[in-house]
Amino acid sequence: MTEQQLLERITLNPKVMAGKPVIKGTRLTVEYVLNLLAHGATVAEILEEYQGLTPEDIQACLLFAKKFLADTTFVPLLEPT
């Protein structure tokens, strides 16, 4: 699957989830899926919990985040001690 095909799985609509990027056809935001992954959920666990999702949907979330962050300057969240 190409990057473009993956990115087409993500949609933005001001009337859905306050315009946050979501997986097309769902109300699951990219942010929510990334949060699940960041807190240790596996792809298999997410797919089991949200049975309409596919591995490509999760891959699309990761690619969307990567593309979004590519043009962002890194700002540390914590100051060095």
MARNUGU-807097 format. One record per atom (N, C-alpha, C, O): residue number from 0; residue in three letters; atom name; x, y, z. Coordinates in steps of 0.2 Angstrom, whole numbers, plus 5000, padded with zeros to 4 digits. Layout:
BEGIN
rec i NUM&aa Ala&at CA&xx X&yy Y&zz Z
...
This chain:
BEGIN
rec i 0&aa Met&at N&xx 5004&yy 4994&zz 5000
rec i 0&aa Met&at CA&xx 5000&yy 5000&zz 5000
rec i 0&aa Met&at C&xx 5004&yy 5006&zz 5000
rec i 0&aa Met&at O&xx 5009&yy 5007&zz 5004
rec i 1&aa Thr&at N&xx 5003&yy 5011&zz 4996
rec i 1&aa Thr&at CA&xx 5007&yy 5017&zz 4995
rec i 1&aa Thr&at C&xx 5006&yy 5022&zz 5001
rec i 1&aa Thr&at O&xx 5001&yy 5021&zz 5005
rec i 2&aa Glu&at N&xx 5010&yy 5027&zz 5002
rec i 2&aa Glu&at CA&xx 5009&yy 5032&zz 5007
rec i 2&aa Glu&at C&xx 5003&yy 5035&zz 5006
rec i 2&aa Glu&at O&xx 4999&yy 5037&zz 5011
rec i 3&aa Gln&at N&xx 5001&yy 5037&zz 5000
rec i 3&aa Gln&at CA&xx 4995&yy 5041&zz 4998
rec i 3&aa Gln&at C&xx 4989&yy 5037&zz 5000
rec i 3&aa Gln&at O&xx 4984&yy 5039&zz 5003
rec i 4&aa Gln&at N&xx 4989&yy 5030&zz 4998
rec i 4&aa Gln&at CA&xx 4983&yy 5026&zz 5000
rec i 4&aa Gln&at C&xx 4982&yy 5026&zz 5008
rec i 4&aa Gln&at O&xx 4977&yy 5026&zz 5010
rec i 5&aa Leu&at N&xx 4988&yy 5025&zz 5011
rec i 5&aa Leu&at CA&xx 4987&yy 5025&zz 5019
rec i 5&aa Leu&at C&xx 4984&yy 5032&zz 5021
rec i 5&aa Leu&at O&xx 4980&yy 5032&zz 5025
rec i 6&aa Leu&at N&xx 4987&yy 5037&zz 5019
rec i 6&aa Leu&at CA&xx 4985&yy 5044&zz 5021
rec i 6&aa Leu&at C&xx 4977&yy 5045&zz 5019
rec i 6&aa Leu&at O&xx 4974&yy 5049&zz 5023
rec i 7&aa Glu&at N&xx 4975&yy 5042&zz 5014
rec i 7&aa Glu&at CA&xx 4968&yy 5043&zz 5012
rec i 7&aa Glu&at C&xx 4963&yy 5040&zz 5018
rec i 7&aa Glu&at O&xx 4957&yy 5041&zz 5017
rec i 8&aa Arg&at N&xx 4966&yy 5036&zz 5022
rec i 8&aa Arg&at CA&xx 4962&yy 5032&zz 5027
rec i 8&aa Arg&at C&xx 4961&yy 5037&zz 5033
rec i 8&aa Arg&at O&xx 4957&yy 5036&zz 5037
rec i 9&aa Ile&at N&xx 4964&yy 5043&zz 5033
rec i 9&aa Ile&at CA&xx 4964&yy 5048&zz 5038
rec i 9&aa Ile&at C&xx 4960&yy 5054&zz 5035
rec i 9&aa Ile&at O&xx 4961&yy 5056&zz 5030
rec i 10&aa Thr&at N&xx 4955&yy 5056&zz 5039
rec i 10&aa Thr&at CA&xx 4951&yy 5062&zz 5037
rec i 10&aa Thr&at C&xx 4950&yy 5067&zz 5042
rec i 10&aa Thr&at O&xx 4951&yy 5066&zz 5048
rec i 11&aa Leu&at N&xx 4949&yy 5073&zz 5040
rec i 11&aa Leu&at CA&xx 4948&yy 5079&zz 5044
rec i 11&aa Leu&at C&xx 4941&yy 5082&zz 5042
rec i 11&aa Leu&at O&xx 4940&yy 5084&zz 5036
rec i 12&aa Asn&at N&xx 4937&yy 5083&zz 5047
rec i 12&aa Asn&at CA&xx 4930&yy 5086&zz 5046
rec i 12&aa Asn&at C&xx 4928&yy 5090&zz 5052
rec i 12&aa Asn&at O&xx 4928&yy 5087&zz 5058
rec i 13&aa Pro&at N&xx 4927&yy 5096&zz 5051
rec i 13&aa Pro&at CA&xx 4926&yy 5100&zz 5057
rec i 13&aa Pro&at C&xx 4920&yy 5098&zz 5061
rec i 13&aa Pro&at O&xx 4919&yy 5100&zz 5067
rec i 14&aa Lys&at N&xx 4915&yy 5094&zz 5058
rec i 14&aa Lys&at CA&xx 4909&yy 5092&zz 5061
rec i 14&aa Lys&at C&xx 4910&yy 5085&zz 5065
rec i 14&aa Lys&at O&xx 4906&yy 5082&zz 5068
rec i 15&aa Val&at N&xx 4916&yy 5082&zz 5064
rec i 15&aa Val&at CA&xx 4918&yy 5076&zz 5067
rec i 15&aa Val&at C&xx 4924&yy 5077&zz 5072
rec i 15&aa Val&at O&xx 4929&yy 5079&zz 5070
rec i 16&aa Met&at N&xx 4922&yy 5075&zz 5078
rec i 16&aa Met&at CA&xx 4928&yy 5075&zz 5084
rec i 16&aa Met&at C&xx 4931&yy 5082&zz 5083
rec i 16&aa Met&at O&xx 4937&yy 5082&zz 5084
rec i 17&aa Ala&at N&xx 4928&yy 5087&zz 5083
rec i 17&aa Ala&at CA&xx 4930&yy 5094&zz 5083
rec i 17&aa Ala&at C&xx 4936&yy 5096&zz 5078
rec i 17&aa Ala&at O&xx 4940&yy 5100&zz 5079
rec i 18&aa Gly&at N&xx 4935&yy 5092&zz 5072
rec i 18&aa Gly&at CA&xx 4940&yy 5093&zz 5067
rec i 18&aa Gly&at C&xx 4947&yy 5089&zz 5068
rec i 18&aa Gly&at O&xx 4951&yy 5090&zz 5063
rec i 19&aa Lys&at N&xx 4947&yy 5085&zz 5073
rec i 19&aa Lys&at CA&xx 4954&yy 5082&zz 5074
rec i 19&aa Lys&at C&xx 4954&yy 5076&zz 5068
rec i 19&aa Lys&at O&xx 4949&yy 5074&zz 5066
rec i 20&aa Pro&at N&xx 4960&yy 5074&zz 5066
rec i 20&aa Pro&at CA&xx 4961&yy 5069&zz 5061
rec i 20&aa Pro&at C&xx 4958&yy 5062&zz 5064
rec i 20&aa Pro&at O&xx 4960&yy 5060&zz 5070
rec i 21&aa Val&at N&xx 4954&yy 5059&zz 5060
rec i 21&aa Val&at CA&xx 4951&yy 5053&zz 5062
rec i 21&aa Val&at C&xx 4952&yy 5047&zz 5057
rec i 21&aa Val&at O&xx 4953&yy 5049&zz 5051
rec i 22&aa Ile&at N&xx 4952&yy 5041&zz 5059
rec i 22&aa Ile&at CA&xx 4952&yy 5036&zz 5054
rec i 22&aa Ile&at C&xx 4945&yy 5036&zz 5050
rec i 22&aa Ile&at O&xx 4940&yy 5036&zz 5054
rec i 23&aa Lys&at N&xx 4945&yy 5036&zz 5044
rec i 23&aa Lys&at CA&xx 4939&yy 5037&zz 5040
rec i 23&aa Lys&at C&xx 4934&yy 5032&zz 5042
rec i 23&aa Lys&at O&xx 4935&yy 5026&zz 5042
rec i 24&aa Gly&at N&xx 4928&yy 5034&zz 5042
rec i 24&aa Gly&at CA&xx 4922&yy 5030&zz 5044
rec i 24&aa Gly&at C&xx 4922&yy 5028&zz 5051
rec i 24&aa Gly&at O&xx 4917&yy 5024&zz 5053
rec i 25&aa Thr&at N&xx 4926&yy 5031&zz 5055
rec i 25&aa Thr&at CA&xx 4925&yy 5030&zz 5063
rec i 25&aa Thr&at C&xx 4926&yy 5037&zz 5066
rec i 25&aa Thr&at O&xx 4926&yy 5042&zz 5063
rec i 26&aa Arg&at N&xx 4925&yy 5037&zz 5073
rec i 26&aa Arg&at CA&xx 4926&yy 5043&zz 5077
rec i 26&aa Arg&at C&xx 4932&yy 5042&zz 5081
rec i 26&aa Arg&at O&xx 4933&yy 5045&zz 5086
rec i 27&aa Leu&at N&xx 4937&yy 5037&zz 5079
rec i 27&aa Leu&at CA&xx 4943&yy 5036&zz 5082
rec i 27&aa Leu&at C&xx 4948&yy 5041&zz 5080
rec i 27&aa Leu&at O&xx 4950&yy 5041&zz 5074
rec i 28&aa Thr&at N&xx 4951&yy 5045&zz 5084
rec i 28&aa Thr&at CA&xx 4956&yy 5050&zz 5082
rec i 28&aa Thr&at C&xx 4963&yy 5047&zz 5081
rec i 28&aa Thr&at O&xx 4964&yy 5042&zz 5085
rec i 29&aa Val&at N&xx 4967&yy 5050&zz 5077
rec i 29&aa Val&at CA&xx 4974&yy 5048&zz 5076
rec i 29&aa Val&at C&xx 4977&yy 5048&zz 5083
rec i 29&aa Val&at O&xx 4981&yy 5044&zz 5085
rec i 30&aa Glu&at N&xx 4976&yy 5054&zz 5087
rec i 30&aa Glu&at CA&xx 4978&yy 5055&zz 5093
rec i 30&aa Glu&at C&xx 4977&yy 5049&zz 5098
rec i 30&aa Glu&at O&xx 4981&yy 5047&zz 5102
rec i 31&aa Tyr&at N&xx 4971&yy 5047&zz 5098
rec i 31&aa Tyr&at CA&xx 4968&yy 5042&zz 5103
rec i 31&aa Tyr&at C&xx 4972&yy 5035&zz 5101
rec i 31&aa Tyr&at O&xx 4975&yy 5032&zz 5106
rec i 32&aa Val&at N&xx 4973&yy 5034&zz 5095
rec i 32&aa Val&at CA&xx 4976&yy 5027&zz 5093
rec i 32&aa Val&at C&xx 4984&yy 5028&zz 5095
rec i 32&aa Val&at O&xx 4987&yy 5023&zz 5097
rec i 33&aa Leu&at N&xx 4987&yy 5034&zz 5094
rec i 33&aa Leu&at CA&xx 4994&yy 5035&zz 5096
rec i 33&aa Leu&at C&xx 4995&yy 5034&zz 5103
rec i 33&aa Leu&at O&xx 5000&yy 5031&zz 5106
rec i 34&aa Asn&at N&xx 4990&yy 5037&zz 5107
rec i 34&aa Asn&at CA&xx 4990&yy 5036&zz 5114
rec i 34&aa Asn&at C&xx 4990&yy 5029&zz 5116
rec i 34&aa Asn&at O&xx 4993&yy 5027&zz 5121
rec i 35&aa Leu&at N&xx 4985&yy 5025&zz 5113
rec i 35&aa Leu&at CA&xx 4985&yy 5018&zz 5115
rec i 35&aa Leu&at C&xx 4992&yy 5015&zz 5114
rec i 35&aa Leu&at O&xx 4994&yy 5011&zz 5118
rec i 36&aa Leu&at N&xx 4995&yy 5016&zz 5108
rec i 36&aa Leu&at CA&xx 5001&yy 5013&zz 5107
rec i 36&aa Leu&at C&xx 5007&yy 5015&zz 5112
rec i 36&aa Leu&at O&xx 5011&yy 5011&zz 5114
rec i 37&aa Ala&at N&xx 5006&yy 5022&zz 5113
rec i 37&aa Ala&at CA&xx 5011&yy 5025&zz 5118
rec i 37&aa Ala&at C&xx 5011&yy 5022&zz 5125
rec i 37&aa Ala&at O&xx 5016&yy 5022&zz 5128
rec i 38&aa His&at N&xx 5005&yy 5020&zz 5127
rec i 38&aa His&at CA&xx 5004&yy 5017&zz 5133
rec i 38&aa His&at C&xx 5004&yy 5009&zz 5133
rec i 38&aa His&at O&xx 5002&yy 5006&zz 5138
rec i 39&aa Gly&at N&xx 5007&yy 5006&zz 5128
rec i 39&aa Gly&at CA&xx 5009&yy 4999&zz 5128
rec i 39&aa Gly&at C&xx 5004&yy 4995&zz 5125
rec i 39&aa Gly&at O&xx 5005&yy 4989&zz 5124
rec i 40&aa Ala&at N&xx 4998&yy 4997&zz 5122
rec i 40&aa Ala&at CA&xx 4994&yy 4993&zz 5118
rec i 40&aa Ala&at C&xx 4997&yy 4990&zz 5112
rec i 40&aa Ala&at O&xx 5001&yy 4994&zz 5109
rec i 41&aa Thr&at N&xx 4996&yy 4984&zz 5110
rec i 41&aa Thr&at CA&xx 4999&yy 4981&zz 5104
rec i 41&aa Thr&at C&xx 4994&yy 4982&zz 5099
rec i 41&aa Thr&at O&xx 4988&yy 4984&zz 5100
rec i 42&aa Val&at N&xx 4996&yy 4982&zz 5093
rec i 42&aa Val&at CA&xx 4992&yy 4982&zz 5087
rec i 42&aa Val&at C&xx 4986&yy 4977&zz 5087
rec i 42&aa Val&at O&xx 4980&yy 4979&zz 5086
rec i 43&aa Ala&at N&xx 4988&yy 4971&zz 5089
rec i 43&aa Ala&at CA&xx 4983&yy 4966&zz 5090
rec i 43&aa Ala&at C&xx 4978&yy 4967&zz 5095
rec i 43&aa Ala&at O&xx 4972&yy 4966&zz 5094
rec i 44&aa Glu&at N&xx 4980&yy 4970&zz 5101
rec i 44&aa Glu&at CA&xx 4975&yy 4972&zz 5106
rec i 44&aa Glu&at C&xx 4970&yy 4978&zz 5103
rec i 44&aa Glu&at O&xx 4964&yy 4977&zz 5105
rec i 45&aa Ile&at N&xx 4973&yy 4982&zz 5100
rec i 45&aa Ile&at CA&xx 4969&yy 4988&zz 5097
rec i 45&aa Ile&at C&xx 4964&yy 4985&zz 5092
rec i 45&aa Ile&at O&xx 4958&yy 4987&zz 5092
rec i 46&aa Leu&at N&xx 4966&yy 4981&zz 5088
rec i 46&aa Leu&at CA&xx 4962&yy 4978&zz 5082
rec i 46&aa Leu&at C&xx 4956&yy 4973&zz 5086
rec i 46&aa Leu&at O&xx 4951&yy 4973&zz 5083
rec i 47&aa Glu&at N&xx 4958&yy 4970&zz 5091
rec i 47&aa Glu&at CA&xx 4953&yy 4966&zz 5095
rec i 47&aa Glu&at C&xx 4948&yy 4970&zz 5098
rec i 47&aa Glu&at O&xx 4942&yy 4969&zz 5098
rec i 48&aa Glu&at N&xx 4950&yy 4976&zz 5101
rec i 48&aa Glu&at CA&xx 4945&yy 4980&zz 5104
rec i 48&aa Glu&at C&xx 4941&yy 4984&zz 5099
rec i 48&aa Glu&at O&xx 4935&yy 4985&zz 5101
rec i 49&aa Tyr&at N&xx 4944&yy 4986&zz 5094
rec i 49&aa Tyr&at CA&xx 4940&yy 4990&zz 5089
rec i 49&aa Tyr&at C&xx 4940&yy 4986&zz 5082
rec i 49&aa Tyr&at O&xx 4944&yy 4987&zz 5078
rec i 50&aa Gln&at N&xx 4935&yy 4981&zz 5082
rec i 50&aa Gln&at CA&xx 4935&yy 4976&zz 5077
rec i 50&aa Gln&at C&xx 4934&yy 4979&zz 5070
rec i 50&aa Gln&at O&xx 4935&yy 4975&zz 5065
rec i 51&aa Gly&at N&xx 4932&yy 4985&zz 5069
rec i 51&aa Gly&at CA&xx 4931&yy 4988&zz 5062
rec i 51&aa Gly&at C&xx 4938&yy 4990&zz 5059
rec i 51&aa Gly&at O&xx 4939&yy 4992&zz 5053
rec i 52&aa Leu&at N&xx 4943&yy 4991&zz 5063
rec i 52&aa Leu&at CA&xx 4950&yy 4993&zz 5061
rec i 52&aa Leu&at C&xx 4954&yy 4988&zz 5058
rec i 52&aa Leu&at O&xx 4953&yy 4982&zz 5059
rec i 53&aa Thr&at N&xx 4958&yy 4990&zz 5054
rec i 53&aa Thr&at CA&xx 4963&yy 4986&zz 5051
rec i 53&aa Thr&at C&xx 4970&yy 4988&zz 5053
rec i 53&aa Thr&at O&xx 4971&yy 4993&zz 5055
rec i 54&aa Pro&at N&xx 4975&yy 4983&zz 5052
rec i 54&aa Pro&at CA&xx 4982&yy 4985&zz 5053
rec i 54&aa Pro&at C&xx 4984&yy 4991&zz 5049
rec i 54&aa Pro&at O&xx 4988&yy 4995&zz 5051
rec i 55&aa Glu&at N&xx 4981&yy 4992&zz 5043
rec i 55&aa Glu&at CA&xx 4983&yy 4998&zz 5039
rec i 55&aa Glu&at C&xx 4980&yy 5004&zz 5042
rec i 55&aa Glu&at O&xx 4983&yy 5010&zz 5041
rec i 56&aa Asp&at N&xx 4975&yy 5004&zz 5045
rec i 56&aa Asp&at CA&xx 4972&yy 5010&zz 5049
rec i 56&aa Asp&at C&xx 4977&yy 5012&zz 5054
rec i 56&aa Asp&at O&xx 4978&yy 5018&zz 5054
rec i 57&aa Ile&at N&xx 4980&yy 5008&zz 5058
rec i 57&aa Ile&at CA&xx 4985&yy 5010&zz 5063
rec i 57&aa Ile&at C&xx 4991&yy 5012&zz 5059
rec i 57&aa Ile&at O&xx 4994&yy 5017&zz 5062
rec i 58&aa Gln&at N&xx 4993&yy 5009&zz 5054
rec i 58&aa Gln&at CA&xx 4999&yy 5011&zz 5050
rec i 58&aa Gln&at C&xx 4998&yy 5018&zz 5048
rec i 58&aa Gln&at O&xx 5002&yy 5022&zz 5048
rec i 59&aa Ala&at N&xx 4992&yy 5019&zz 5045
rec i 59&aa Ala&at CA&xx 4990&yy 5026&zz 5043
rec i 59&aa Ala&at C&xx 4991&yy 5031&zz 5048
rec i 59&aa Ala&at O&xx 4993&yy 5037&zz 5047
rec i 60&aa Cys&at N&xx 4989&yy 5030&zz 5055
rec i 60&aa Cys&at CA&xx 4989&yy 5034&zz 5060
rec i 60&aa Cys&at C&xx 4997&yy 5036&zz 5061
rec i 60&aa Cys&at O&xx 4999&yy 5042&zz 5062
rec i 61&aa Leu&at N&xx 5001&yy 5031&zz 5061
rec i 61&aa Leu&at CA&xx 5008&yy 5032&zz 5062
rec i 61&aa Leu&at C&xx 5011&yy 5036&zz 5057
rec i 61&aa Leu&at O&xx 5015&yy 5041&zz 5058
rec i 62&aa Leu&at N&xx 5009&yy 5035&zz 5051
rec i 62&aa Leu&at CA&xx 5012&yy 5039&zz 5045
rec i 62&aa Leu&at C&xx 5009&yy 5046&zz 5045
rec i 62&aa Leu&at O&xx 5013&yy 5051&zz 5044
rec i 63&aa Phe&at N&xx 5003&yy 5047&zz 5047
rec i 63&aa Phe&at CA&xx 5000&yy 5054&zz 5048
rec i 63&aa Phe&at C&xx 5004&yy 5058&zz 5053
rec i 63&aa Phe&at O&xx 5006&yy 5063&zz 5052
rec i 64&aa Ala&at N&xx 5006&yy 5055&zz 5059
rec i 64&aa Ala&at CA&xx 5009&yy 5058&zz 5064
rec i 64&aa Ala&at C&xx 5017&yy 5060&zz 5061
rec i 64&aa Ala&at O&xx 5019&yy 5065&zz 5063
rec i 65&aa Lys&at N&xx 5020&yy 5055&zz 5058
rec i 65&aa Lys&at CA&xx 5026&yy 5056&zz 5055
rec i 65&aa Lys&at C&xx 5026&yy 5062&zz 5050
rec i 65&aa Lys&at O&xx 5031&yy 5066&zz 5051
rec i 66&aa Lys&at N&xx 5022&yy 5062&zz 5046
rec i 66&aa Lys&at CA&xx 5021&yy 5068&zz 5041
rec i 66&aa Lys&at C&xx 5020&yy 5074&zz 5045
rec i 66&aa Lys&at O&xx 5023&yy 5079&zz 5043
rec i 67&aa Phe&at N&xx 5016&yy 5074&zz 5050
rec i 67&aa Phe&at CA&xx 5014&yy 5080&zz 5053
rec i 67&aa Phe&at C&xx 5020&yy 5083&zz 5057
rec i 67&aa Phe&at O&xx 5021&yy 5089&zz 5057
rec i 68&aa Leu&at N&xx 5024&yy 5078&zz 5060
rec i 68&aa Leu&at CA&xx 5030&yy 5080&zz 5064
rec i 68&aa Leu&at C&xx 5036&yy 5082&zz 5060
rec i 68&aa Leu&at O&xx 5041&yy 5085&zz 5062
rec i 69&aa Ala&at N&xx 5036&yy 5080&zz 5054
rec i 69&aa Ala&at CA&xx 5042&yy 5081&zz 5049
rec i 69&aa Ala&at C&xx 5043&yy 5089&zz 5048
rec i 69&aa Ala&at O&xx 5049&yy 5090&zz 5048
rec i 70&aa Asp&at N&xx 5038&yy 5093&zz 5049
rec i 70&aa Asp&at CA&xx 5039&yy 5100&zz 5048
rec i 70&aa Asp&at C&xx 5039&yy 5104&zz 5055
rec i 70&aa Asp&at O&xx 5038&yy 5110&zz 5055
rec i 71&aa Thr&at N&xx 5040&yy 5100&zz 5060
rec i 71&aa Thr&at CA&xx 5039&yy 5103&zz 5067
rec i 71&aa Thr&at C&xx 5046&yy 5103&zz 5070
rec i 71&aa Thr&at O&xx 5050&yy 5099&zz 5069
rec i 72&aa Thr&at N&xx 5048&yy 5109&zz 5073
rec i 72&aa Thr&at CA&xx 5054&yy 5109&zz 5076
rec i 72&aa Thr&at C&xx 5053&yy 5106&zz 5083
rec i 72&aa Thr&at O&xx 5048&yy 5107&zz 5087
rec i 73&aa Phe&at N&xx 5058&yy 5102&zz 5085
rec i 73&aa Phe&at CA&xx 5058&yy 5099&zz 5092
rec i 73&aa Phe&at C&xx 5058&yy 5103&zz 5097
rec i 73&aa Phe&at O&xx 5063&yy 5108&zz 5098
rec i 74&aa Val&at N&xx 5053&yy 5103&zz 5102
rec i 74&aa Val&at CA&xx 5054&yy 5107&zz 5108
rec i 74&aa Val&at C&xx 5053&yy 5102&zz 5114
rec i 74&aa Val&at O&xx 5048&yy 5098&zz 5115
rec i 75&aa Pro&at N&xx 5059&yy 5102&zz 5118
rec i 75&aa Pro&at CA&xx 5058&yy 5097&zz 5124
rec i 75&aa Pro&at C&xx 5052&yy 5098&zz 5128
rec i 75&aa Pro&at O&xx 5051&yy 5104&zz 5130
rec i 76&aa Leu&at N&xx 5050&yy 5093&zz 5131
rec i 76&aa Leu&at CA&xx 5044&yy 5093&zz 5135
rec i 76&aa Leu&at C&xx 5046&yy 5095&zz 5142
rec i 76&aa Leu&at O&xx 5043&yy 5098&zz 5146
rec i 77&aa Leu&at N&xx 5052&yy 5093&zz 5144
rec i 77&aa Leu&at CA&xx 5055&yy 5094&zz 5151
rec i 77&aa Leu&at C&xx 5061&yy 5097&zz 5150
rec i 77&aa Leu&at O&xx 5065&yy 5096&zz 5146
rec i 78&aa Glu&at N&xx 5063&yy 5101&zz 5155
rec i 78&aa Glu&at CA&xx 5069&yy 5105&zz 5155
rec i 78&aa Glu&at C&xx 5074&yy 5100&zz 5158
rec i 78&aa Glu&at O&xx 5073&yy 5096&zz 5163
rec i 79&aa Pro&at N&xx 5081&yy 5100&zz 5156
rec i 79&aa Pro&at CA&xx 5086&yy 5096&zz 5159
rec i 79&aa Pro&at C&xx 5087&yy 5098&zz 5166
rec i 79&aa Pro&at O&xx 5086&yy 5103&zz 5168
rec i 80&aa Thr&at N&xx 5088&yy 5093&zz 5170
rec i 80&aa Thr&at CA&xx 5090&yy 5094&zz 5177
rec i 80&aa Thr&at C&xx 5097&yy 5094&zz 5179
rec i 80&aa Thr&at O&xx 5099&yy 5095&zz 5184
